[in-house]
Amino acid sequence: VVVGVIDTRTGRLRQEPDIISRGFVYMRESKELVAETKRRVQQIIERGITANHGKTVNDRYIKNKLRDDLGDFLFHKTKRRPMILPVLISV
């Protein structure tokens, strides 16, 4: 599960995204992978907002992009394909 809190006024993340893993990797042993995944989540969300010219965020586009891009990244790193559930909270 990838959780991102987006400020509706600025269109940017209000805090670092949260990653919750169940049955994919052991979080304590995979700190580098989790950190890189968080960086990628931030980049994907910021690119999605930039592509929308700072207007209202298209949640469906960003969620699909998160699923696709993170799925490819994690498969490349682990040779496993996890189920990715993006949760975007607009505040």
Secondary structure by P-SEA (a helix, b strand, c coil): cbbbbbccccccccccbbbbbcccccccccaaaaaaaaaaaaaaaaaaaaaacccccaaaaaaaaaaaaaaaaaaaacccccbbbbbbbcc
